[in-house]
Amino acid sequence: MNSIEKMAQLFKERDNPYIINVTVGEVLSPAPLKVKWGENIIIEEKDLVVAKLLKGGFTVQYTDNTGSGTVTRNLQIANPLQAGDKVIILPDVDYKIFYVIDKVG
């Protein structure tokens, strides 16, 4: 191998692998959580890392004007993921773990 071929090989070896960045999936089932990615890929709950707000629900605090003053109230959102929801997912470099970051607005 001459020096030009060796240099070409070194450039090829340093190229980064093709990595999918942020993408969108669809919730097929909230419990157990299953997300469809693309046409044929179903990602099971064991392979998903879900953001805390999407997994266990959350509480929203808001102020309500009652006419005679304002009252602070809490609203509990129990299960924010429902079948058919679109979610933002990010695969790891090996496509073994997928991070569910948020719902698509």
C-alpha positions in Angstrom: 0.0 0.0 0.0 1.5 3.3 -1.0 1.3 6.5 1.1 -1.7 8.0 -0.7 -3.7 4.8 -0.2 -2.6 4.7 3.5 -3.7 8.3 3.9 -7.1 7.6 2.2 -7.6 4.6 4.6 -6.8 6.8 7.6 -9.4 9.4 6.5 -12.0 6.6 6.0 -11.4 5.1 9.4 -11.9 8.5 11.2 -15.3 9.1 9.5 -18.1 9.1 12.0 -20.7 6.4 11.8 -24.2 7.4 10.6 -26.2 8.1 13.7 -29.9 9.0 13.7 -30.6 12.1 15.8 -33.9 13.1 17.3 -36.8 11.4 15.6 -40.5 10.9 16.2 -42.4 7.7 17.3 -46.0 6.9 18.0 -47.3 5.5 21.3 -49.1 2.2 20.6 -49.8 1.3 24.2 -49.3 3.4 27.4 -49.1 0.4 29.7 -47.0 -1.4 29.1 -45.4 1.3 27.0 -44.8 0.5 23.4 -43.6 3.0 20.8 -43.7 2.5 17.0 -40.8 3.9 15.1 -40.9 4.0 11.4 -43.0 1.4 9.5 -42.0 -1.8 11.3 -40.1 -1.2 14.5 -41.9 -1.6 17.8 -39.9 -0.5 20.8 -40.8 -2.3 24.1 -40.9 -0.6 27.5 -37.7 -2.4 28.6 -35.8 -0.6 25.9 -37.3 2.9 26.6 -36.0 5.5 29.0 -38.9 7.9 29.6 -38.7 11.5 30.9 -40.1 11.7 34.5 -43.0 14.1 33.4 -44.2 11.6 30.9 -43.9 8.4 33.0 -45.4 9.2 36.4 -47.6 12.1 35.6 -47.3 15.5 37.1 -49.1 18.3 38.9 -49.9 21.7 37.4 -50.4 24.6 39.7 -52.6 27.4 38.5 -54.3 30.5 39.9 -58.1 30.7 39.6 -59.9 34.0 39.9 -63.1 33.3 41.8 -64.5 36.8 41.6 -63.9 37.5 45.3 -60.2 36.8 45.0 -57.7 34.3 43.6 -57.2 30.7 44.7 -54.2 28.6 43.9 -55.3 25.1 42.7 -53.5 21.9 41.7 -54.4 19.8 38.7 -53.0 16.2 38.6 -52.2 14.8 35.2 -52.0 11.1 35.9 -50.9 9.5 32.6 -49.8 12.0 30.0 -49.1 9.3 27.3 -52.0 7.8 25.4 -52.2 5.5 22.4 -51.8 7.6 19.2 -49.6 10.3 20.8 -46.5 11.3 18.9 -43.3 11.4 21.0 -39.8 12.7 20.5 -37.3 9.9 20.8 -33.5 9.7 20.6 -31.8 6.4 20.1 -28.4 5.6 21.6 -25.5 4.8 19.2 -26.3 1.1 19.2 -30.1 1.4 18.8 -30.6 -0.6 21.9 -32.0 2.1 24.2 -34.4 4.9 23.1 -34.9 8.0 25.2 -38.5 9.4 25.2 -38.0 13.1 25.7 -41.3 14.7 25.2 -44.6 14.6 23.4 -44.9 16.3 20.0 -46.9 19.5 20.4 
